[in-house]
């Protein structure tokens, strides 16, 4: 086991482990640490604790010191300088006529490097742009191409739920999302309904996936043959997953058909302990083709 503290450098950013050394560090403290990018200012999100050796990337870098008032002031000044750096870089991009969209500018705490994040449809030759920026800022310049999901994470926004985006507020990493999840949850497969602000599948589809898989395992599928408590044979018309209710078309003694609703546990049918069949129809596949292509092209962006 190794003693570590978890440090984050940006809101909803990834948490990195550092050795606390001689310091008594608690969640919420500000610390100065050394990273691959140089000396950085970070916020402690998990206090001193022990984690298994395999969860730590060696060598584990130590916390240099607790942040002072001067450090906090310098960090605030860096955030202000980033706004000016963003404006200058935007002007230089227009000057060079590059087909790229600037997303964010970021100073390292020690000011040894300025990073610019951008999106573009393909590869961009920005060598002349880097030279131009280096002559202005007199420090190391790094341009980093990111995907649309990362862009949305940085910029933030409001989701269709009316709340701030998950990726911008608390989601540290992007989880794999598939259209099968929307199918499993009986959601509308209209791409505009299951796509987030970034244009990709909504990350929140993963939040209730396990619950729906468990609930669906106790339900028949539409069209399945079932036996009702009265001993009638029928065909499943529709299901209510959350209420565990099933509407069944039953045939009465006079050959008339009637739709009746039952609790799933009252019906007899072939159990589906494995994940429910979520194959898409031809119509659904046609409707989702464009969205599938978008998500396929974003796979590399999410890695």
N, C-alpha and C positions, 0 to 999 in steps of 0.2 A: 504494500500500500504506500501511496505517496501523498504528502500533505500539499494541497494546492488551494489557490483562490481562483474564482472565475471572473474574468474581466471582459467587458464589452467596450467597443470604441465608438459605436454608432447606435442610435435607437433601433431596437429590434435586430441588431447585428449579431453575428456569431459570437459565442462565448469562448474565450481562449483561457487555457490554464497557465498559471505562473506560480513559482515557488514563493511563499510568503516570507521566508527567511526569518529575521528577528522581529518582524513587525506583527502587531496585533491588528488584524484587518477584519472589518465587518462589512456586510452588504451595505451599499450606499456610499462607502468611502471612495475618494478619488486617489488614484495612484499614478506614478510614472514608471513605465516599464520599457524594456528593450524588445523590439520586434524585428522581423526580417526587413521591415521598411525603415527602421531607425527607432529613435526614442519617441514614445507615444504617451499621450494622456488618456487614461481610461477610467471607467466607472466599475466598481466591484459589484457584481450581481449575486455572487455566492461567497460567503465568508470562508474562513479556513476549514477545510474538511479533508478526509482521506478518500482517495479513489484508487481502483486497481491499477497496477503498473501498465497494463495493456491499453488503458484509455488515455495515457499520456504520451505525447510525442517528445522523445528525448533528443538533444539535451533540454531539460526544462529550464527556461530562463527565469531569473529571480526578479522580484519587484525591486526597482532601484531605490525608490523612496515613496513616502506618503506625499501627496500633492500639497503644496503650500498655497497661500493666498496669491502669491506672485504667479504660480503655475496656473491657477484657475483664471487669473486675469489674462495671462498670455494665451490660454486656450480660447477665451472669449474674443480676444483680438484676432486670433487666427480665423475664427468663424467669420468675422467681419471682412478680413482680407480675402477670404474665399469668394465673397460676392463681387469684389472688384476683379479678381482673377477670372471669374466666370465671364464677366462683361468683356474683358480684354481678349480672352480666347475666342469668344463669339465673334468679335470684330475681325480677328485674324482668320477665322474659318471662312468668313464671307470674303475677305480680301483674296484668299487663295482659291476661292470657288470650289470648295470641297463639299461633296454630297454626304454630309454627316450631321447628326443632330446632337448637340452638346447637352448633357444631362446634369452634370454636377462637377464642381471643382473642390479639391480637398488638399489642404496643407498638412504635412506631417508636423508633429509638435515642435520638433527642432528646426523646422523650416528648411530642411535639407532637400526636400522634394515637394513638387506640386503635381498632384494627379488630376487628370481630366477624364471623366467618364463620358462616353458617347455611344450612340447607336448608329448603325448604317446597314444598308441592304447587302453590301458585300465588303470586300477588302478595300481599304483606303490607303493610299500612299501619302502619309502625313509627315514625311521626313523634313520637308521644307517648313512645314508648320511648326515642328518641334524646334528647329533652329531659330525660327522667328520668336517663339515663346521664350526660349532660353536666353536670348539677347535682351528680352524685357525683364524677366524675373531673376536673372543671374543665379539660377540654381538648377538642380536636376529636374527634368520634365518627363512625365510619363503619361501617355495617352492609352486608355484602356477601353476596348470595345466590349459592351455588355449587351445582354438580350432585353427583350421588352418586359419580361417579368422583373428583372433587376431594375429596369427603369422605373417601373411602377412602385417597386419597393422603396426606392430612393425618393421619388416625388410624393408618394402618398396620394390619398384621395378618399372618396366616399363610395362604398359598395352599394349594390342594389338593396341591401338590407337597411340602408340608412346610417350605417356605422362606419367609422374609419377602417380602412383596409387592414386585414389581418397581417399581411406581409409587412406593412409599414409600422404596425403597433407592437406585435409580439412574436410573429412567426420568424424564427431565426434561419430556417432552411426550407427550401421548397420540397414538398413531398410529391411523389409520383401521383398523378391524377389521370383517370381514364374515363372514357365515355360510358363504360360498363357500370361505373359507380352511379351515374345519373339514372341509368336503366334500372339498377338494383333498387334505387330509392323512389321509383315511379315518378320521376320528374319529367317535365316537358323536355323533349329532345330538340327543341328549337335552339339552334346555336346562340341566339341572342339572349336566351333565358339561362343558359348554363355557362356562359363566358363571363369572365371578370373584366375589370377596367382595362387590363393589359391585352384583352382579346384572346387569351388562352382560357382553358377550362378553370373554373373557380377552385381555388385551393380548399375552400370549406367543404367541398364534396367528400373529402376524406374524414371530416369530423365525426360523422355518424355512420360511416360505412360498416364498421363491425357490428353496430347495433342492428342495422337493417339486414345484414347477412344472417344474424341470429334469428330475428323475427321472421324473415322470409323462409327460414328452414322449417318453420312450423306451419307454413301455409301451402295450399295447393296452388298451381298456376292456372291462369285463365284457360278455360277449355278442358281442364282435367275432369275426369269422372269421379264423383264422390257418392257416398251413401249417407243419408241424413239420419237423425235420431229416430224418425218415424219408419225407417227402413226403405225410404224412397231413393231411387237412383236419380242422379242429376248431373248437370254440367255446370262448372264454375263460370259465372258471368263476370264477376269482379271481386277484388279483395281490398280490404282496408287494413293496411299493414300495421299501423300504430294501434288501432283498436282490436286487431286480430279478429275481424269479422269477415265473413264470406257470403256473397250473394250467389245463390244457386238457382238455376232453371230446372225445376222438377216437373216430372210428368205425373199427373193425377190419374185416378182410376178411370175417369171418363176421357182419357187421352188429351185433356187440356193441359197447357203448360202454364206454370206460375213461377214468379221469381220470389224466393224466400231468403231471408237473411239468418245466418247461424253463426255462433261462435266457432272458431276454427277447431277448438278442442272437442266439440260435439260431433264433428264429422269424421267419417272413416275414409281414408285415402292413402295412397302410397306415400310414405314418409320421405321427406327431402332433407336429410341431414346434411348433405353436401350443399355447397353453394348453389342457389337457385339458378336455373338456366337464364342467362341474360343475352342470348343471341339476338342480334338486331334484324329487323325485317329489311327487305330490299328498299322499301320507302324510307325507312329510318336511315339506312346506310347512305342513300342518295342525299338526304337532307343534311347529313353530317359530314359529307365528303370534304367540303371546304374547310370545316373546322379541324378535321383530322389532319389535313395538309398543313395547316398553321401549326398545330401542336407537334407534328413530325419535324418541322423546320426549327422548332424551338428546343428540341431535345439537347442539343449541344449547349444552348444558352443556359440550361438549368444545371449543367454539370459543374 
